[in-house]
Amino acid sequence: METVPERMKWWVEARFGMFIHWGLYSILGRGEWVMHCERIPKGEYALLAKKFRPRRFDARNWVKLAKDAGMRYMVLTTRHHDGFCLWDSEVSDFTSAKTAAKRDFVAEYVEACRRAGMRIGFYYSLLDWRWPAYWNGPEKDPKGWEEFREYVHAQVRELMTKYGKIDILWYDGAWPHSPEAWRSDQLNAMVRSLQPEIIINNRSGLPEDLDTPEQHIQGSSRPWEACMTIDDLWWGYHPGDPNLKSPMQLVRNLVRCVAGNGNFLLNVGPMPDGTIPAAQATRLRAVGRWLRANGESIYGAGSAPFGQAHLGQVTAKGNIAYVHVMFWPGREMCVAGIKNKVLGARMLATGKKLPFEQKRDRLFVRGLPSKAPDPIDTVVAIELEGRPEVAPASFWE
Ligand code: GLC
């Protein structure tokens, strides 16, 4: 695994988190950008707050689902681009605490996470569509911008002081303004002074702790986390999008992240009543079932020096290489390029030992069933002498 600061070790080991987009836009059910896409006037949009009374919201159910899915941290939209705060902000009236719901959902979420030993993340959008200064920018409207920036800084301070220890601050929406305009360096220095252990993403315009490729998996030499929707495009509740990813796609995306030393932050979009749609929950639980049998190859694991594109992906931890067989080869498989002496091979899910033969840089694992035992991803664990090392190819000799 990559070297990371001590305070990030848990995060690298965790590998899998739950992203939650939930707010007033969930009522309309056309995604979290609906205010912008449909150009809903600010005043008209604000009326949604009168209808936001999520009677079935229970943060413990979200946390339970995340646990069942094998997720080790959560990131909740405390405020998205529409400006509606899910906590009792002192610098805004547009909050769930001051409108119909009369509840501080962030407090409830934090409490539920903490009780269950779940790591806590806050998503916070710097931009707020309701502020003209955001649109005008600091050059055109320096005074308005300053006021807006102060509001943003004040909200971040609230989030960093009102709820005890927070594990992740997940910024979004710095665009199109520069980190200088946001004074992101000051902002993050304040955050770190209040929360010395916190992990901060790169979306305040400064690199900070991690890269955040969106809707695609792209490795980098720094810590990174691919965030992805469970359906095609939208993060907020959008029942009109029928294209949900299958458990197979979800597991394989998670594996691809880990094989590239990255994390996977998978999003759910709860309904206006506060519950997570059954179709999303079912898929998450299926991922959890796979993880219960194969988690050893994910948690605390990272990339291996030899890929096996003909079979799928490889992750590694300590002296074990985990071959994630997604393209089943039949009764025998060839794993190429291992320099170490191989000590053993087993099916990860069952523990069944497998016969093998090592011929220079080629390893043959035998005694496999003709069909994939787990079509999602069957993991074969290969125990090595020492940490995995790649052997030079010998096939042209
Ligand atoms: C984008 C979108 C936003 C979503 C986020 C998640 O920045 O604007 O709706 O919250 O990505 O990565």
Boltz pocket constraint, residues with backbone or C-beta under 6 A from the ligand:
constraints:
  - pocket:
      binder: B
      contacts: [[A, 21], [A, 32], [A, 33], [A, 172], [A, 173], [A, 214], [A, 227], [A, 235]]
      max_distance: 6.0
